[in-house]
Amino acid sequence: MPERTPMTLFSMTTRAMSAQMVRMNTATSNLANAGSVSSTEDGAYRPIRAVFSVELDRASGLAGVTVGSLVRADTAPTKRYDPSHPLADKDGNVFEAPVDETAEMVEIMESARQYQNMVQALQTAKQLMLETLRSQ
């Protein structure tokens, strides 16, 4: 097994920023599919979520976050009677994606805020390093 370099503040925040981008992209995908319909319940879009996992770096003692997996919600699609819809089944029903648009917007805002917090942490660390070098 190749030896890994110890995790630094920069690698830790980079991983956290990547995880928040995946979180934001999944919420954006869910939002883009809100209102989409299918002719079958199984074919209807189901929202996805990023599941985070924690990685402990034994060399540095730092814990980092990564996206462990993406999971589909088990929420049932909304069955709607609309016989004039081109995707309606033989009974005149279509199945709409169970996407809560408000919840997805909150998810996007929270992930963007967390991403910005990581950017601020990197800027602060950079500034402290520069101040340390200048004082030498």
C-alpha positions in Angstrom: 0.0 0.0 0.0 1.5 3.4 -1.0 2.3 5.7 1.9 0.0 8.7 2.2 1.1 12.2 3.0 -0.4 13.6 6.2 -3.5 15.7 5.7 -3.0 19.4 5.8 -5.5 22.2 6.4 -5.4 22.8 2.6 -6.1 19.2 1.6 -8.8 19.0 4.3 -10.6 22.1 3.1 -10.2 21.0 -0.5 -12.0 17.8 0.2 -14.7 19.6 2.2 -15.2 22.0 -0.7 -15.5 19.1 -3.2 -18.0 17.4 -0.9 -20.1 20.6 -0.8 -20.0 20.9 -4.6 -21.4 17.4 -4.9 -24.1 18.3 -2.4 -24.9 21.4 -4.3 -25.0 19.6 -7.7 -27.3 16.9 -6.4 -29.7 19.5 -5.1 -29.5 21.3 -8.4 -30.2 18.1 -10.2 -33.2 17.5 -8.0 -34.5 21.0 -8.6 -34.1 20.6 -12.4 -36.2 17.4 -12.3 -39.0 18.9 -10.1 -42.3 18.6 -12.0 -41.0 15.9 -14.4 -43.4 13.1 -15.0 -43.3 9.5 -16.1 -45.8 7.0 -17.4 -44.8 4.5 -14.6 -44.2 4.8 -10.9 -40.8 3.1 -11.3 -39.8 5.4 -14.1 -40.4 8.6 -12.1 -37.4 10.6 -11.0 -36.5 10.2 -7.3 -34.4 12.9 -5.5 -30.8 12.1 -4.7 -28.7 13.0 -1.7 -25.0 13.0 -1.0 -24.1 11.0 2.1 -20.9 12.2 3.7 -18.3 10.1 5.4 -15.5 11.1 7.7 -11.9 10.2 7.1 -9.5 10.3 10.0 -5.9 10.9 9.1 -3.8 9.1 11.7 -0.6 10.9 10.7 -2.0 14.4 11.4 -4.9 13.7 13.7 -7.2 15.7 11.4 -10.6 14.5 10.2 -11.8 15.2 6.7 -15.1 14.7 4.9 -15.7 13.0 1.6 -18.9 12.0 -0.2 -19.3 8.3 0.7 -22.2 7.7 -1.7 -25.2 9.1 -3.5 -28.6 7.7 -2.5 -32.0 7.9 -4.0 -34.9 8.9 -1.8 -37.5 6.2 -1.3 -40.3 8.8 -1.5 -43.2 7.6 -3.7 -43.9 9.8 -6.8 -47.2 11.8 -6.9 -49.8 10.0 -8.9 -51.9 12.6 -10.9 -54.9 12.0 -13.1 -54.2 13.7 -16.4 -55.6 11.7 -19.4 -54.6 14.4 -21.9 -50.9 14.1 -21.0 -48.8 12.3 -23.7 -47.2 10.1 -21.0 -50.5 9.1 -19.3 -50.9 5.4 -18.7 -53.9 3.4 -19.8 -55.8 4.7 -16.7 -54.9 8.4 -17.5 -52.4 8.8 -14.7 -48.9 10.3 -14.8 -46.3 10.0 -12.0 -44.6 13.2 -10.9 -41.2 13.4 -9.2 -41.5 13.9 -5.4 -39.2 16.9 -5.3 -39.7 19.5 -2.6 -38.5 22.7 -4.3 -38.2 24.7 -1.1 -36.1 22.0 0.6 -33.8 21.8 -2.5 -33.3 25.6 -2.5 -32.4 25.4 1.2 -30.0 22.6 0.5 -28.3 24.7 -2.3 -28.1 27.8 0.0 -26.6 25.7 2.9 -24.0 24.0 0.7 -23.1 27.3 -0.9 -22.6 28.8 2.6 -20.5 25.9 3.7 -18.4 26.2 0.6 -17.9 29.9 1.2 -16.8 29.1 4.8 -14.1 26.8 3.5 -12.9 29.5 1.1 -12.7 32.0 4.0 -10.8 29.4 6.0 -8.3 29.0 3.2 -7.9 32.8 2.8 -7.3 33.2 6.5 -4.7 30.4 6.6 -3.0 32.0 3.6 -3.0 35.4 5.3 -1.6 34.0 8.5 1.2 32.2 6.6 2.1 35.4 4.8 2.2 37.4 8.1 4.4 34.7 9.6 6.9 34.9 6.7 6.9 38.7 6.8 7.8 38.7 10.5 10.8 36.5 10.1 
